[in-house]
Amino acid sequence: MKTKKSYTKWRRELKAELVRAGVKYTEIAALAGRSPTTVAVIISKYPKFKSYRIQKAIADMLGVAYASLWDEPHKRRVPDPADQNIKEVVNA
């Protein structure tokens, strides 16, 4: 795991890459279906706050793979089997 200092440096490098590529937070937000403020929070507070949609949109805009940019594969949530039970209507 990276230290707090190395994440700060990494975030600066990420922001620089976005500027070099001419990508704005509003464009990332439109692609991810989120607000530009949320994009800014995800970038400035990573790894404390994460959003797969925003992180994927950033990787796509920069033309790099998700895992190579964020140093981790996307971890899909395993659905709870109890949530998959079909509930019958009682008062039909």
Secondary structure, DSSP 4 states (H G I P E B T S, - for coil): ---HHHHHHHHHHHHHHHHHHT--HHHHHHHHTS-HHHHHHHHHHTTTS--HHHHHHHHHHHT--HHHHHSS---PPPPPGGGGSPPPPS--
